Amino acid sequence: MSSDPASRNIHPETKRFLSRSDKERLLGQAGRVYWLYGLSGSGKSTIANLFERTLHMEGRFTVILDGDNLRTGLNANLGFSDADRAENVRRVAETARLLASAGILVIVSVITPRAALRDAARRIVGDDFCEVYVKAAFETCARRDPKGLYAKASAGAVPSFTGRDSAFEAPAGNCVILDTETSSAEECAARLLQLHRTLDGRPTPAA
């Protein structure tokens, strides 16, 4: 039992709620979380959008949780310290878990620079978690610089910039790797779609 006295007065309600299977039957799909991570400019958001649009055309219900979007609302009070990054991931993972438990296909696009943060997200989400590393070298992302962040970081205007001031840890274990230096965003999204169809077990809709 928690030592926090306030927690003793919290009683989560579950038994009277509709079950996950009820909601998945309604949607005709199984909830899952595709956690896309990598350096800024690696192509996470582009792939997430292409992936979502195809799923939508195939009649799937989806939600994208994009790191920048969330930092304008749910996570607007967080910075980029180690503690704030951990809290950012925790909030995103808890949100993704709730959505997946309602039968929704969740596509997360968050840098998630450290293995410990990804492990924490996996623990929160559970079996629905699918880890997807969107791979591109720092130098490649700096050349792309779609948001102008690398130029600002070089000028010292972006503190704790991932890959420069704050370390990014590439995955050491088994996960899906989408290399945007050797494949286009469309090819990466198609590979992710094929993975989903394998996990989903539903036939591809006729053209």
Secondary structure by P-SEA (a helix, b strand, c coil): cccccccccccccccccccaaaaaaaacbbbbbbbbbbcccccaaaaaaaaaaaaaaaccccccccaaaaaacccccccccaaaaaaaaaaaaaaaaaaaaaccbbbbbcccccaaaaaaaaaaacccbbbbbbcccaaaaaaacccaaaaaaaaccccccccccbbbbcccccccccccccccaaaaaaaaaaaaaaaaccccccc
